[in-house]
Structures are given as structure tokens and as C-alpha cells.
Amino acid sequence: MTTNDTSAPTSAPRIDGTSVVAGIQGLPLADLLKLAEGRTAEGRGADAAEIYKVWIAFNEGHPFLHLVYFNYSVTLRQLGDIAGSIHALRACLKLDPQFGPAHINLGRAFEDGGAAAQAIQQWRSFVELTADSTADRLAHRLMALQHIGRVMENAGLLDEAETALWQAIELRPDKTEAGQHWSALRQRQCKWPILVSSDHVSTRQLLDAMSPLALACYSDDPLFQLAKAYRYNKSFVGRPDVSGFARRKPRRKSGTGQRLRVGYVSSDLRDHAVGFALREVLELHDKESVEVYAYYCGEPAGNDATQARMKAAVDCWRDIAAVSDMEAARQIAADEIDILIDVNGYTRSARTKIFAYRPAPVIVNFCGYPGSMGSPFHQYMIADDHIVPPENEIYYSEKVLRIACSQPLDRKRVIAEKPGRAEVGLPEEAFVFACFNGMQKVTEGTFAEWMRILATTPGSVLWLLSGGDSTDQRLRMAAENAGVSAERLVFAPKAPNAKHLARIAAADLFLDTFPYGAHSTAADALTVGLPVLTFPGKSFAARFCHSIVAAAGVPETICTDPEHYVDTAIALAKDRERLAGIRQALAVAREASVLRDIPALARRLEALFWQMQEECERGETPVPDLRNLDVYYEIGTELVQENTAFSQDAVYRRRYLEKLAEWHDFSPLQHDGRLWTEATAQGRARGQV
């Protein structure tokens, strides 16, 4: 019998004999545990106990001997050998006096053996041993670990930051701050699977801690994303004391000839993807129609060209980074802003609490965040027909208004001279697939699709933005495991924006990610003539890229699903003439495309602002629909653990309806404006759902 044989019949002889003993005594710890646990799973606990006993006899100096004694005690207890279990636990504690599980189990063994006094004494000794573990000390330890993780993350020491954050999570899994950063760090490093539970932390707790933005990278589930945003808002913003903050009534503007006063609030009004997107829009606003205020809540930008242009374009620039949320809200109210635009959403440096004071009669979610805010104070969201078709409005708590394309851009952006392939580290003759999305968007499923594409297109390479040495190496190893040479992955280092825009054009085809697709990155690629291959999902982040591609006038590269995406990428790599035709069509349509019609975008935004104002004056400002979102969240936590990468909308909705029906059977649900409508409930009562 070999040491790794776990399939022997239960009638096999007991572990004995010189050769078998020799085989067990030298086993590595992991193999020992696997062998013993295999015997236990087969109902051969006596064999498992014998395996532990033999290994212990010959490994006195092993650093993890106390763990083997502990497992041995558990096995003996399962066999009904309480005395043997007690001996094993005492040996465990002699080796590691602070090993908590052994103290707990030893007390239980005494109790089960009828020695209640000894059990109490055993537990008391452990309580005294851990007397320093006071609530204050634990709170300070948690805070220290979180600070360690934050500083290491900012310093680029991602592995070390992850380790510190995990210690904080295991200490208090109910506290979400460490878990929020931990899951985002793993996404940035392409550590798959992203969520890994332990004996102390469940997958549910990790999901609870995940931020709304990280969830958008993790799963294409817009109902769960809405419910996550709702829960996040309740915990992050809560209910600030607004008793001394009078809610502003709308000023009469319609038909008076007065300008509408519009305020943009963001930490990204600088050299940033959002800043690049908005700066020409701000310049093109009709100053006879709107008066534009900008409220900047980011870090000092220094000599920043984007911010300089914005300051010159707006009527009033206010830096609110150093003031409190309430003070910022008071300033906005004092400025008599009519339409207040949240350009951050739930992104870094967001000041969401400002909006909770309702410093303006109308609050809008636009441009900075790919999803619903799920808040009681964001009344409108601006999107487009591709991102939010009418049937998908149920995935958003705000009233959805639409522009032609939700991705503004700056037609004045400086683009350097296009480099040769050798200058950017690319092989001259290879077909170059590229993706310049952040590493957090590269999922295990997307990478697997890319490897299928490379495996079927010999001579091609995949060009990615570098995620750092360790992440790049991790992806190279993943490629090798998929049967693709690591040399076929080429990583681009960071570059100044003008040079980065220029080098993009050296690729042949941009491959989008799923479920969080390219946003400004897709607009950049199309701007320099690089076709973008994508397919839409259900959520905002999963539909954004196909909106940009459609606006550029090249619907040929919009696929229907992952299989179509893979097949199309392979076909285009093998048919250079067809791809050249797409590039030509992209070039011809460029200047007249919806994507680059920024003057029309600015006019449309102004028309929407006036529509909101008129609705407000009539008392018709929408009230966000937040009904049943706690239930949708609970259902989402169940369904998302299956982490289905892609599903058709009908299948997706049916899964939710089945779960909603189960909840309703247990405790009747109120009707909502999403899936559990009055018609749905009545249909189910008649047996039609």
C-alpha cells in the first residue's frame, strides 16, 4: 500500500509493518494531513489515528508538531477515545501553550468526560493567558494593521499590504474597511480566485466588505450592484444630522431668461481620465444658458494643464478639499446651485456625504461612476440608450435620462508621433492584440478567453499595461499553464499621456475585458484608429464599451457573447483585409461620429439640466426607488458566489424571480418597481410565475 493511496477498500489491513511505518514517518506535513483526512473521510478513523501516531513518534522536532497532535486529538475524540484525546491535547499545549483551539477542545473533553470542574479550570487558564486581549488592545491592533496595509499599498508593496490587511480581516471580519481594500488589491494583482475564505472569514463576509466598484469588476449582476450601492451608502454615509440644514426649494428659472446654475463636484477635475473627458465639455457649455461652478475635492494638483483649462472655462472654481462635508454643503447652498452633479460616485476621494445634506434641489449621478448610487438623494442619472436601454432601467434607483454617448472626450488632446513597433517592444510582423485596461479589470474568465485566442492564432502576441513585476510574472505563468508561451505576453510600462495615446496605434486589435469593460481607454483607442472588440453584458460597466464603439460608427466589432468575441478575434487576426476595412471605416467616420460630437453633447446636457429644473419647479423631481433592496442584496450574495461570468438577461432575471418567490413564501414582500411587481406577484398567485 502506497502512502498516497486513498482509494483502498475499507477492509484493508491496519497500518503496520516496517515498510509502511517508514513511508509514514518521512511524509511532508501536507501529505500527512491529506492521507489521514482521506482515511477519516472513508470512515477509517482508526487508520487515521494510527497514521498520526506513527508520524508523531518519528518527528519530535518538527515545527508544526503541535498541529499534528491537535488533529490526532480530534481523530481520537471522533473514535470515542476521550482519554487519548486529552493526552494528545496536553502534548499539543506543551509545545504551544497559547494555541487557543487546543485549550477549548481540552475543556470540552474534560466536560464530556464528566469533569466539569477541570473543564472550567482549563478555560479559565486560557482566559487568564489572553488577559491582554482587551477590546481596546484589539481595536488598536486592528487600526495599526489597517494603517500598515494602507501605507504599503500607497508605496506599491502590494503583497505586504495584502498580508497586513488579511490579518486585520481575520481579527474583525465584521469590519469592512480592511476587506474592501484587500479584495481590490487582489484584483489589481490578478490573484485568482479573488475571494478566498478561511476558518475565520467566510465568503459572505468578504462579499459584504467588497466595495461597489470592486464588485463591478467581479460580477455582471446589476441588481446586486444596485443593492450593494444601497448598503454601502447606508454604512458609508448613513444619516448625517441635517436638522440645522434647511432643504433648498427650487428657484423659478424656467421662462425667466435667467441662467441655470450648475455645479460639478469631483476629486478628478485634473489630469485624470475623468478630467480628460470633461474639460472640453466645460469649455463648450453655453454661458447664456448655464452658469458653471466647479467644486474640487481632490489633492493639490500643482502645475496641472487640465485643471488650468477647467479653471479658465468655469464661472466659479472652489477648492473644498480642506473643508468638512457640512461646510462644503453650506457653500454649495450659499452659491444657490440649481443642479448639482456628482462626478465621483463611489470612487477614490469621493465626498458622497456632501450630497446627503441635499445642498441643491436636484442631484445628478454623471460621468465618474459606472452604476447606480442606490442613495435616497441622487435623483437622476445620465447615461445613454446603449448602456441603459429602457428595459434595464429597473437596475437603477435614479431616473435615467440620456445623452447620445456617455463618454465625453477632449478633441484637443495632444498625441505624440506614432512610434515604430520596435520602439515599444513589439515584434514587427506579429499580429498584436492589446488591452490597456487596468489589471483590476482582467478576470480569470477574460484571461482564459485571451489564451484561447492566442492558442488559435500562431504568431500573435498580447500587449498589456504592466501591473508591476509580480503581477506580470503571475500572468506569464498563467499563460504557460494554458499552453501559451509566456513570451507572447508583452507588458507596456507607464508613459506620459501623449506618448501613451500614440503608442496605442501600434496594435492591431483592442480586446475588451468583462464584466468591467474599457471606458476612456476604449475612446483613446478609437481616437487613434485602433478597433475595439467587445460584447455587452447587463450592468453599466459591462455595457459602457459597446456604447463607445457604437458611437464611433464601427458596430462590426460589437459581439453578442464570449464565444462570438473569441471567434471574431480569431477571424480578424486571420483576415487582415477585413480588419483593414474596419480600420478604414473607423477613420472615415471619425470626425463625424457621435463619439466626437462634443458640441452636441454639451447642448444635450444643458437641455437635460433644464428638463430637471422644470420638473423640480413642477414638484415632479423623482424619488429614488429603494424598495426591497435588502432582499435583493441577500439574493445577490447567494447568486454571485456562483460567479457566472456571462448569462442571458432572461436567465438572469429568472434566477432572481425564483429566489424572490422563495422569500415571498417565507415572508410576504412589498411590491417594487423591479422584478417583484404587483403584476408578478398576482401572476405567481395564479400559478403563472
C-alpha positions in Angstrom: 0.0 0.0 0.0 1.5 3.4 -1.0 1.3 6.5 1.2 -0.9 8.4 -1.2 -3.4 5.6 -1.8 -6.8 6.8 -0.5 -8.9 4.5 -2.6 -8.2 1.2 -0.8 -11.2 -0.8 0.3 -12.3 -0.4 3.9 -11.4 -4.0 4.6 -7.7 -3.2 4.1 -5.4 -4.2 7.0 -4.4 -1.7 9.7 -1.3 0.4 9.3 1.6 -1.7 10.5 4.8 -3.2 9.2 8.2 -1.8 8.9 7.9 -0.5 5.3 4.6 1.2 5.9 5.9 2.9 9.1 9.0 4.1 7.2 6.8 5.5 4.5 4.7 7.5 7.0 7.5 8.8 9.2 9.1 10.8 6.4 5.9 12.3 5.0 5.8 16.1 4.5 3.1 17.7 6.7 0.7 18.4 3.8 0.9 14.9 2.6 0.4 13.5 6.1 -2.8 15.6 6.6 -4.1 14.6 3.2 -3.5 10.9 3.9 -5.1 10.9 7.4 -8.1 13.1 6.3 -8.6 10.7 3.4 -8.8 7.8 5.7 -11.2 9.6 8.0 -13.4 10.6 5.0 -13.6 6.8 4.1 -14.8 6.0 7.7 -11.4 4.6 8.6 -10.7 6.7 11.6 -8.6 4.1 13.4 -6.2 4.0 10.4 -6.1 7.8 10.5 -5.2 7.8 14.2 -2.5 5.2 13.6 -1.0 7.3 10.8 -0.8 10.3 13.2 0.7 8.2 16.0 3.4 6.8 13.8 4.3 10.2 12.3 4.4 11.8 15.8 6.7 9.1 17.1 9.4 9.9 14.5 9.1 13.8 14.2 9.7 15.1 17.6 11.5 18.3 16.5 9.0 19.3 13.7 8.0 23.0 14.0 4.3 22.1 13.4 4.2 19.0 15.6 1.6 20.7 17.8 -0.8 20.9 14.9 -0.4 17.2 14.3 -1.1 16.5 17.9 -4.2 18.6 17.7 -5.5 16.7 14.6 -4.7 13.5 16.3 -6.8 14.5 19.3 -9.7 15.3 17.1 -9.5 11.9 15.4 -9.3 10.1 18.8 -12.3 12.1 20.0 -14.3 11.0 17.0 -13.4 7.4 17.8 -14.7 7.9 21.4 -11.3 7.8 23.0 -11.7 10.8 25.3 -8.6 9.9 27.4 -6.4 9.6 24.4 -7.7 12.9 23.1 -6.9 14.5 26.4 -3.3 13.2 26.3 -2.9 14.5 22.7 -4.2 17.9 23.6 -1.9 18.2 26.6 1.0 17.3 24.4 -0.1 20.0 21.9 -0.3 22.7 24.6 3.1 21.7 26.0 4.6 22.5 22.5 2.5 25.7 22.0 0.9 26.9 25.3 -1.0 29.7 23.5 -2.7 27.5 20.9 -6.3 28.5 21.5 -8.2 25.7 19.8 -6.4 23.1 22.0 -7.5 24.9 25.2 -11.1 25.0 24.0 -11.1 21.3 23.0 -9.4 20.2 26.1 -12.0 21.9 28.2 -14.7 20.2 26.1 -13.0 16.8 26.6 -13.0 17.3 30.3 -16.7 18.3 30.2 -17.6 15.3 28.1 -15.6 13.0 30.5 -17.7 14.2 33.4 -15.0 16.5 34.9 -16.8 19.9 34.7 -14.6 21.5 37.3 -11.5 20.6 35.3 -13.2 22.0 32.2 -13.9 25.3 33.9 -10.3 25.5 35.2 -8.9 24.8 31.8 -10.9 27.5 30.1 -10.1 30.0 33.0 -6.4 29.4 32.5 -6.8 30.3 28.8 -8.8 33.4 29.7 -6.0 34.5 32.1 -3.4 33.7 29.4 -5.1 36.0 27.0 -5.9 38.8 29.5 -4.1 41.3 27.4 -6.6 40.8 24.6 -8.8 43.6 25.8 -11.3 45.4 23.5 -9.1 48.5 23.4 -6.0 46.5 22.5 -7.8 44.6 19.8 -9.2 47.9 18.4 -5.7 49.4 18.3 -4.2 46.3 16.7 -6.9 46.4 14.0 -6.2 50.1 13.4 -2.5 49.5 13.2 -2.9 46.7 10.7 -5.2 48.8 8.5 -2.7 51.7 8.6 0.1 49.3 7.7 -1.9 48.0 4.7 -2.8 51.5 3.5 0.8 52.8 3.6 2.2 49.7 2.0 -0.4 49.9 -0.7 0.4 53.5 -1.4 4.1 52.6 -1.6 3.4 49.9 -4.1 4.2 47.0 -1.7 1.0 45.2 -2.7 1.9 41.7 -1.4 2.9 43.1 2.0 -0.2 45.3 2.1 -2.4 42.3 1.4 -0.8 40.3 4.2 -1.4 43.0 6.8 -5.0 43.6 5.6 -5.7 39.9 5.9 -4.6 39.9 9.5 -7.0 42.7 10.1 -9.8 40.9 8.4 -9.3 37.7 10.4 -9.2 39.8 13.6 -12.5 41.5 12.9 -14.2 40.1 9.7 -17.3 42.2 10.5 -15.4 45.4 10.0 -15.4 46.1 6.2 -12.6 48.6 5.7 -9.7 46.1 5.5 -11.7 43.7 3.4 -12.7 46.4 1.0 -9.0 47.2 0.3 -8.0 43.6 0.4 -10.3 42.4 -2.4 -9.4 45.4 -4.6 -5.6 44.7 -4.0 -6.1 41.1 -5.2 -7.9 42.3 -8.3 -5.1 44.7 -9.1 -2.6 41.8 -8.8 -4.8 39.3 -10.8 -4.8 36.8 -7.8 -7.5 34.3 -8.8 -9.8 33.4 -7.2 -10.2 36.9 -5.8 -12.2 35.9 -2.7 -10.6 33.1 -0.6 -12.3 32.3 2.7 -10.7 30.8 5.9 -11.8 29.2 9.1 -12.3 32.7 10.5 -13.6 34.6 7.5 -16.5 33.5 5.3 -17.0 34.2 1.6 -20.2 36.1 2.6 -18.1 38.4 4.9 -15.7 39.1 2.1 -18.6 39.9 -0.2 -20.0 42.2 2.4 -16.7 44.1 2.6 -16.2 44.4 -1.2 -16.7 47.9 -2.5 -19.3 48.7 -5.2 -16.6 49.5 -7.7 -14.7 46.2 -7.0 -18.0 44.3 -7.3 -18.4 45.7 -10.8 -15.1 44.1 -11.7 -16.1 40.8 -10.1 -19.6 40.1 -11.4 -22.1 41.2 -14.1 -25.0 41.5 -11.7 -26.7 44.9 -11.9 -29.3 44.1 -9.3 -26.7 43.0 -6.8 -24.6 46.1 -7.7 -27.6 48.3 -7.0 -28.2 46.6 -3.7 -24.5 46.8 -2.8 -24.5 50.5 -3.6 -27.6 51.0 -1.3 -25.9 49.1 1.5 -22.6 50.9 1.0 -24.4 54.2 1.2 -26.1 53.3 4.4 -22.9 52.3 6.1 -20.5 54.9 4.5 -22.9 57.9 4.5 -25.6 56.8 7.0 -28.0 59.5 8.2 -26.0 62.7 9.0 -27.6 65.2 11.3 -29.3 67.6 8.8 -31.6 69.2 11.4 -29.8 72.5 11.1 -29.6 72.4 7.3 -32.8 73.6 5.6 -33.6 71.8 2.3 -33.5 74.3 -0.6 -36.5 74.9 -2.7 -36.1 75.4 -6.4 -35.7 79.0 -7.7 -38.0 79.9 -10.5 -35.9 79.9 -13.6 -38.0 78.5 -16.5 -39.1 81.2 -18.8 -37.4 84.0 -16.9 -34.3 84.3 -19.1 -32.1 83.6 -16.0 -29.2 81.2 -16.4 -29.3 77.8 -14.7 -26.6 77.4 -12.1 -24.9 74.0 -12.4 -22.3 72.6 -10.0 -19.8 69.8 -10.8 -18.3 68.1 -7.7 -15.3 65.8 -8.1 -11.8 64.9 -6.9 -10.8 64.2 -10.5 -11.0 67.7 -12.1 -7.3 67.4 -13.1 -5.0 65.3 -15.3 -7.2 62.1 -14.8 -9.4 60.1 -17.1 -12.5 62.0 -15.8 -10.7 65.3 -16.2 -9.7 64.5 -19.8 -13.3 63.5 -20.5 -14.9 66.6 -19.1 -12.6 69.5 -19.9 -13.9 70.3 -23.4 -17.5 69.8 -22.3 -16.9 72.5 -19.7 -15.4 74.8 -22.3 -18.3 74.3 -24.6 -21.2 74.9 -22.2 -23.4 77.7 -23.4 -22.8 80.5 -20.9 -26.0 82.2 -21.9 -27.9 79.1 -20.7 -25.9 77.8 -17.8 -23.6 79.2 -15.2 -21.0 76.6 -14.2 -19.5 76.1 -10.8 -16.7 73.5 -10.1 -16.1 72.1 -6.6 -12.8 70.3 -6.4 -12.3 67.9 -3.6 -9.0 66.2 -4.7 -5.4 66.6 -3.7 -3.5 69.7 -4.7 -2.9 69.4 -8.4 0.1 71.7 -8.8 1.0 72.6 -12.3 -1.8 70.7 -13.9 -2.8 71.6 -17.5 -6.3 70.0 -17.3 -7.1 71.9 -14.2 -5.8 75.1 -15.6 -8.2 74.7 -18.6 -11.1 73.9 -16.4 -10.5 76.9 -14.1 -10.5 79.1 -17.2 -13.7 77.6 -18.5 -16.0 77.7 -15.5 -17.7 80.7 -13.9 -16.5 79.8 -10.4 -13.9 77.4 -9.1 -14.0 76.4 -5.5 -11.5 74.1 -3.7 -13.4 72.3 -1.0 -10.8 69.6 -0.2 -9.9 71.1 3.2 -13.4 71.8 4.5 -15.9 69.4 6.1 -18.8 67.8 4.3 -21.3 70.1 6.1 -19.2 73.2 5.3 -18.9 72.2 1.7 -22.7 71.7 1.5 -23.3 75.1 3.1 -21.1 76.7 0.5 -22.9 74.9 -2.4 -26.3 76.0 -0.9 -25.0 79.6 -0.5 -24.0 79.5 -4.2 -27.6 78.7 -4.9 -26.7 75.8 -7.2 -29.8 74.5 -9.1 -28.4 71.3 -10.5 -25.6 69.5 -8.5 -23.6 66.8 -10.4 -21.8 64.1 -8.5 -18.8 63.2 -10.8 -17.2 60.8 -8.3 -19.9 58.3 -7.2 -18.2 55.6 -5.1 -14.7 56.2 -6.3 -11.5 57.2 -4.6 -11.6 60.5 -2.6 -15.4 60.8 -3.2 -17.3 63.1 -0.8 -20.7 61.4 -1.0 -21.8 62.8 2.4 -21.9 66.3 0.9 -24.9 65.2 -1.2 -26.7 63.8 1.8 -27.3 67.4 3.0 -29.2 68.0 -0.2 -27.5 71.4 -0.8 -29.2 71.7 -4.2 -32.8 70.9 -5.2 -31.6 68.5 -7.9 -28.7 66.0 -7.5 -27.4 64.0 -10.5 -25.1 61.0 -10.9 -23.0 61.5 -14.1 -19.6 60.6 -15.7 -17.5 59.4 -12.8 -19.1 56.2 -11.6 -20.4 53.2 -13.7 -23.6 52.4 -11.9 -26.4 53.4 -9.6 -25.7 55.2 -6.4 -28.6 53.5 -4.6 -29.0 56.5 -2.4 -32.1 58.4 -1.2 -30.6 61.7 -2.5 -29.4 61.0 -6.1 -32.5 61.7 -8.1 -31.2 61.4 -11.7 -28.6 59.5 -13.6 -27.3 60.5 -17.1 -26.5 57.6 -19.3 -27.3 56.5 -22.9 -29.5 54.1 -24.8 -26.7 51.5 -25.2 -25.7 51.4 -21.5 -29.3 51.6 -20.1 -31.9 50.5 -22.6 -35.4 51.2 -21.3 -35.9 47.6 -20.1 -32.8 47.9 -17.9 -34.0 51.0 -16.0 -35.0 48.6 -13.2 -31.4 48.2 -12.3 -31.1 51.8 -11.2 -32.6 53.8 -8.3 -32.3 57.1 -10.1 -34.5 58.3 -13.0 -32.4 57.7 -16.2 -32.0 60.5 -18.7 -30.0 60.0 -21.8 -27.3 61.6 -24.0 -26.0 60.2 -27.3 -22.9 58.6 -25.7 -21.9 58.6 -22.0 -18.2 59.0 -22.8 -17.2 62.6 -23.3 -13.8 63.2 -24.7 -11.4 66.1 -25.5 -10.7 66.6 -29.2 -7.8 68.8 -28.3 -5.7 66.2 -26.6 -2.1 66.2 -27.6 -1.0 63.0 -29.3 2.7 62.4 -29.9 4.2 61.0 -33.1 3.3 57.3 -33.6 6.3 55.1 -32.7 7.6 52.1 -34.5 6.9 48.7 -33.1 10.5 48.1 -32.1 10.4 51.3 -30.0 7.6 49.9 -27.8 9.0 46.4 -27.6 6.7 44.7 -30.1 7.6 42.2 -32.8 7.4 43.9 -36.2 5.4 41.1 -38.1 3.2 39.8 -35.2 -0.5 40.3 -35.0 -0.8 42.4 -31.9 -3.8 42.0 -29.7 -3.9 44.7 -27.0 -5.7 45.7 -23.8 -4.8 48.8 -21.9 -7.4 48.4 -19.2 -6.2 48.4 -15.6 -5.2 45.0 -14.2 -8.2 45.0 -11.8 -10.4 44.5 -14.8 -8.6 41.4 -16.0 -10.5 38.5 -14.6 -9.7 34.8 -14.8 -12.5 34.3 -17.3 -11.3 37.1 -19.6 -7.7 35.9 -19.4 -8.9 32.4 -20.4 -10.6 33.8 -23.4 -7.5 35.6 -24.4 -5.4 32.4 -24.1 -7.9 30.6 -26.4 -7.5 33.4 -28.9 -3.6 33.3 -28.8 -3.6 29.5 -29.0 -5.6 29.6 -32.2 -3.6 32.5 -33.8 0.1 31.4 -34.0 2.5 34.3 -34.3 0.2 36.7 -32.4 1.1 38.5 -29.1 -1.0 40.1 -26.3 0.1 43.6 -25.3 -0.9 44.7 -21.8 -0.2 47.6 -19.4 2.2 46.4 -16.8 0.8 45.7 -13.4 4.2 45.5 -11.8 6.8 42.8 -11.9 5.0 40.3 -9.7 1.6 40.7 -11.4 3.2 40.5 -14.9 5.0 37.3 -13.8 1.8 35.9 -12.4 0.1 36.3 -15.8 3.1 34.8 -17.7 2.8 31.7 -15.5 -1.0 31.6 -16.2 -0.3 31.8 -19.9 2.2 28.9 -19.6 -0.4 26.9 -17.7 -2.8 27.5 -20.5 -0.3 26.2 -23.1 0.7 29.6 -24.4 4.4 30.7 -24.3 5.0 33.5 -21.7 7.0 35.4 -24.3 3.8 36.1 -26.2 2.7 38.5 -23.4 4.3 41.9 -23.8 3.9 44.4 -21.0 4.0 48.2 -21.6 5.5 50.4 -18.9 3.8 53.7 -17.8 4.3 56.5 -20.3 3.3 60.2 -20.5 -0.3 60.6 -21.8 0.6 62.0 -25.2 3.1 59.2 -25.8 0.7 56.5 -24.5 -2.0 57.7 -26.9 0.5 57.5 -29.8 1.8 54.0 -29.0 -1.7 52.5 -28.8 -2.0 52.8 -32.6 0.9 50.3 -32.9 -1.5 47.4 -32.0 -3.9 45.6 -34.5 -7.0 45.0 -32.3 -8.0 46.0 -28.8 -9.6 43.2 -26.7 -12.1 44.4 -24.1 -12.4 43.0 -20.6 -15.6 41.6 -19.0 -17.6 42.3 -16.8 -15.9 45.8 -16.3 -15.1 47.0 -19.8 -13.0 49.8 -21.2 -14.3 53.3 -20.7 -12.0 56.2 -21.6 -9.4 53.6 -22.6 -11.7 52.5 -25.4 -12.3 56.1 -26.5 -8.5 56.6 -26.6 -8.0 53.5 -28.8 -10.7 54.5 -31.2 -9.3 58.1 -31.3 -6.0 56.8 -32.7 -7.7 54.4 -35.1 -7.4 51.1 -33.2 -10.6 48.9 -33.5 -12.0 47.7 -30.2 -13.6 44.3 -29.8 -16.3 44.0 -27.1 -19.6 42.4 -26.1 -22.2 43.9 -23.8 -23.4 42.4 -20.5 -26.2 43.7 -18.3 -24.6 46.1 -15.9 -23.4 49.7 -16.6 -19.7 48.8 -16.5 -20.3 45.8 -18.8 -22.2 47.8 -21.4 -20.1 51.0 -21.5 -17.6 49.9 -24.0 -20.1 48.8 -26.6 -21.7 52.2 -26.3 -18.4 53.9 -27.2 -17.8 51.5 -30.1 -21.3 52.1 -31.5 -20.8 55.9 -31.1 -17.5 55.6 -33.1 -19.5 54.1 -36.0 -18.0 50.6 -36.1 -20.7 48.2 -34.9 -18.9 45.3 -36.7 -16.7 44.9 -33.6 -19.6 44.6 -31.2 -20.1 40.9 -30.4 -23.1 39.1 -28.8 -21.4 36.9 -26.2 -18.0 35.5 -25.1 -18.0 32.8 -27.8 -18.7 35.3 -30.5 -16.0 37.5 -29.1 -13.4 34.8 -29.2 -14.4 33.6 -32.7 -14.4 37.2 -34.0 -10.9 38.0 -32.6 -9.5 34.8 -34.2 -11.3 35.6 -37.6 -9.9 39.2 -37.7 -6.4 38.0 -36.9 -6.6 35.6 -39.8 -8.3 38.1 -42.2 -6.1 41.2 -42.3 -8.1 42.6 -45.2 -11.3 42.5 -43.3 -9.6 44.2 -40.3 -8.1 46.8 -42.6 -11.6 47.6 -43.9 -12.8 48.1 -40.3 -9.9 50.5 -39.6 -10.7 52.4 -42.8 -14.4 52.7 -41.8 -13.3 53.9 -38.4 -11.0 56.6 -40.0 -13.7 57.8 -42.4 -16.4 58.1 -39.7 -14.0 59.6 -37.1 -14.8 63.3 -37.2 -18.5 63.0 -38.0 -19.0 60.3 -35.4 -21.3 60.7 -32.3 -18.3 60.0 -30.2 -16.5 63.2 -31.2 -19.6 65.5 -31.5 -18.8 67.2 -28.2 -20.7 70.4 -29.0 -23.9 68.4 -29.4 -23.2 66.6 -26.2 -22.8 69.9 -24.3 -26.1 71.1 -25.8 -27.9 67.9 -24.8 -26.6 68.1 -21.3 -27.9 71.6 -21.0 -31.3 70.5 -22.3 -31.4 67.8 -19.7 -30.4 70.2 -16.9 -33.3 72.4 -17.9 -35.7 69.4 -18.0 -34.7 68.5 -14.5 -35.2 72.1 -13.4 -38.7 72.3 -15.0 -39.6 69.0 -13.3 -38.4 70.4 -10.0 -40.4 73.6 -10.3 -43.5 71.5 -11.0 -42.8 69.3 -8.0 -42.1 66.3 -10.1 -38.5 65.6 -9.1 -38.3 61.8 -8.9 -37.9 59.9 -5.6 -35.3 57.1 -5.7 -36.8 53.7 -5.6 -35.1 51.7 -2.8 -37.8 49.1 -2.1 -36.7 45.6 -1.3 -33.1 46.3 -1.9 -32.1 44.5 1.3 -33.8 41.4 -0.1 -32.1 41.8 -3.5 -28.8 42.0 -1.6 -29.4 38.8 0.2 -30.3 37.0 -3.0 -27.3 38.6 -4.8 -24.9 37.2 -2.2 -26.2 33.7 -2.9 -26.2 34.0 -6.7 -22.9 35.9 -7.0 -21.0 33.1 -5.3 -21.7 31.0 -8.4 -19.9 33.9 -10.2 -21.4 33.1 -13.5 -19.3 35.2 -15.9 -22.0 35.7 -18.5 -25.7 34.9 -18.8 -28.5 36.0 -21.0 -30.9 38.5 -19.5 -33.9 36.2 -19.4 -31.9 33.5 -17.5 -30.5 36.1 -15.1 -33.9 37.6 -14.3 -35.5 34.1 -13.9 -32.9 33.2 -11.2 -33.8 36.3 -9.2 -37.5 35.7 -9.6 -37.2 32.2 -8.3 -35.4 33.5 -5.2 -37.8 36.3 -4.7 -40.7 33.8 -4.8 -39.0 31.8 -2.1 -38.6 34.9 0.0 -42.2 35.9 -0.5 -43.4 32.5 0.5 -41.5 32.8 3.8 -42.5 36.4 4.5 -44.6 38.4 2.0 -42.7 41.1 0.2 -44.0 44.6 -0.7 -44.2 45.2 -4.4 -41.4 47.1 -6.1 -40.6 48.6 -9.5 -38.1 46.0 -10.4 -38.8 42.3 -10.7 -41.3 41.8 -7.8 -44.0 44.0 -9.3 -47.7 43.8 -8.4 -48.3 42.0 -11.7 -45.6 39.5 -11.0 -47.0 38.7 -7.5 -50.5 38.4 -8.9 -49.3 36.1 -11.7 -47.5 33.9 -9.2 -50.6 33.7 -7.1 -52.4 32.4 -10.2 -49.6 29.9 -10.9 -48.3 31.8 -13.9 -44.8 32.7 -12.5 
